[in-house]
């Protein structure tokens, strides 16, 4: 079998099973693990999968530039946003992550409900200027342009002084074994720090992020108290979440 044919079959298996292991592929195709690792390296270089220890996972489409992501799965993000807003109670202190899904959520905020929003996203803060009942606190730091959020030491110092009710977290990948992932090392650290300052973390998952992974791990799925997912997760993932007492909406 030609390498190109083998690669096509690897991608097909990945789409069907959401994970491939190098050892299993070696046996399946009757070639060395070195050959399989070379195939995976080349496919990863083309942006077609995310390599992990021992194999590969589907790559997240949510690592594209911000302007591009604004036009990806718009209806999916709207449905998630509408569900997310129902979790906010009057008087609560909530942390809102940056990203296109949380930007959609802000558009659905009720204008007759008073609560406090803490965010490290300048665009989220500006979007709330015309909501007089919502108190807005901005955490500063170095601007990470890809997601239009602040990162760095100043951000972490400010976050350490917060005790929030909810953190609405954006991610680029949600996978049973890889956990919650994102495309930037610094941003992964910020998300972990913000999750640690909230009583509950709500992760919003549009279709292109489910069963996918990016390069940098935020944490295990148990970092989330609640997952809001557009569509029906497969039974395997549903059982995985149930066993870990993660609420699925």
N, C-alpha and C positions, 0 to 999 in steps of 0.2 A: 504494500500500500504506500502511495506517495505521501510525503509529509503534508502536503496541502489537503489531501483527502482525510488524513488523520485529524488535522486541525478542525475541519468542518464537523467531523463526528464528535470531537471533544466539545465543541460549542453546542452541538445539539444535545449531548448528554448533560451539559451544564444547565441548559435551558429547562430540561425535563426534571433534573434532580436537585438543582440549586447548589450543587457542590460536586467537585470531582477530586479524587485522590490520586496522586502520582503512581503509587504502587498498584492500585487497581487498574489504572489505565495501561500500565506497563504489561500486566498480565492479559488484559483484554485485547491489546493490539500485537502482542508478541514481540515487543521491542524493549530496549533497556530503559531504566528510569532516567538515565542521562538524556536519551532522545525525547522522552516525555517532558522533562524539565526544560529542554531547549524549545519544544513546541509551546509550552506555557509562557516562557520568557518572551517569545516572539509575539504571541497573541496579546500578552500584557502590554508590550511596546506599542501595539496597534490600538490599545485602549479597549480591547474586547473582553477582558476578564481582569479580576483582581487576584494576584497571587497571594497565597497564605502558606504557612508552614505545612508541608505535606501535600499541597494541591492548589486548588483555585476556587474562587467564588465568582458569581456574576458581578460585574462592575456596575457601580451606581451611575445613572445618567445625571444625577443631581450635582455633579461637580463642575458643570459648565459655568461660564460667566453669569453674573447676576442678571444682566439684561436678557440673556438667553433663557434662563430658568424662569423668568417672569411669564414666559409664554408656554411653559411645559405643564401639562395636566392641570389646566386652569380650573375646570369644573370639579376635578377631584379635590383640589385645594379648597375650593369654595365649600364643598360639602363637609370637609373636615373642620374648616373654620367655624361653620355654623354650629357644629356639635361642641367644639371647644369652648365657645362663648357661654354655653349653657352651664358650664362648670363654675363660672365666676359668681361669687356671692357679694352682696353689698358690704362695703367696709373692708374687704380683703386687701392684702398686699400681694401683688403678683409680679413675677419676673417674666418678661417677654424677650425671648431670644431674637436675634436677627434672622433674616431669610425671607424667602418668597411666601412660604406658607403662613408664617406669623404676620407678615404684611397683609395677607388676605384676612386673617383673623381680626386684625385691628379695624378693618372696614366694617365688620359686623358688630363692633362693640355697641351696646345700648347707650343712648345719650341720657337716659333717665336713671342711671345707676352710678352711685359714688363708690369708687375704689381707687387704690394706688397702683400705678404701673412703674416698675423699675426696669430700665432697659439699657443695654450698651450699644443700641442701634440708633444712630442719629435720625435715620429715616422713619423709624417707628415713633420716636419722640415727636418729630415734626408732624406726623400724621395725626397726632392727638391734640394738636394746638386748639382745635375747634370743639373739644369735648370739655366743657367747663367743670363738670363734676368729677373728672378723672385727674387726680394728682399725678404728676409725671416727675420721676427722678431719673437723671441721666448719669450713667457710670462712664467715666472717660478713660482714655488710654491711647495707644497707637492704633491708627485706622488700618484695618484689614479690608482692603478694597473689594476682594472677591465676594464677601458677604455683607459688606458695608456695616461692620461692627468694630468696636474697640477691643483690643487685646493688650496683654502685657501686665507689668507689675502694678501699675496704678489701678488698673481694672480689678485685679485680684485683691488689692488692699481695700478698695471700696466695697467689694462683694463680701468681705469678711465681717462687715458691720451690718449685715442684713439678716433678718429672720422673716422669711416670706411664707405665705400660705401655699402658693402654687408657682411652679416654674414651667412655662410652656417652652419646651425645647425643640429646636429644629435639628434634624440630622440628614445625612446624605444616604445612609444605609442602615437597614434593620435586618439582621440575619440571626438564625437560631444559635449558631456556633460562634460567629464573629461578633455578635452583640450589636451595640450602637456605634456607628462609625461616622467619620467626617473626613474631608479632604485636606485639612490643615492641622499641623501639630499643635500650634499655639491655640487655635480655636478649640481643639479637643480638650485642652487643659482648662480653658475658660468655661466650657460647658460642664465639666466635672465640678468645678468650683461653685458655679451657680446652682447646680443640682444639690450640692451639699448645704446650701443656705435656704432650701425650701422644704416644707413639711412633705410635699408631694411633687413629683415631677411627671408632667404630662408630655408624651412624645407624639407628635402628629406625623402620620406616615401616608403620603400620597403614593399612588400605585407604582411609580417608577423607582421607589426606594425600598420596597418590600422584597425580601430575599436577596438583597444586594449588599455589597461591602465597599468601603473606601479604605484608604491606606492607614488612617489613624484612628485608634480605638478610643472612644469616650468612656465606655464601660460595658459591663454585662447588661443583658436585657433587664435584670433586676434593679438597675438604676432607675428604671421607670416604675411609677406606681400605676400609671394608666397609659395604654396605647390607643390612640384614635386612628383607625385604619379605614381607608376607603375600599369597600369591597369585602369579600369573605376570605380570610386567611385559610390555608389548607388545614386539615385536621391535625397534622403533625405539629404545626406551629401553635394552633389553638390549644392543644394539650400541653405543649411546652409552657405556654403562658399561664395556663390554669395551675399547673404544678408549682409554679413559682409565685402564685398569688398576685399576678399582674392583671389588672382589670382591662378587659378588651371592649372597646366601643366601636 
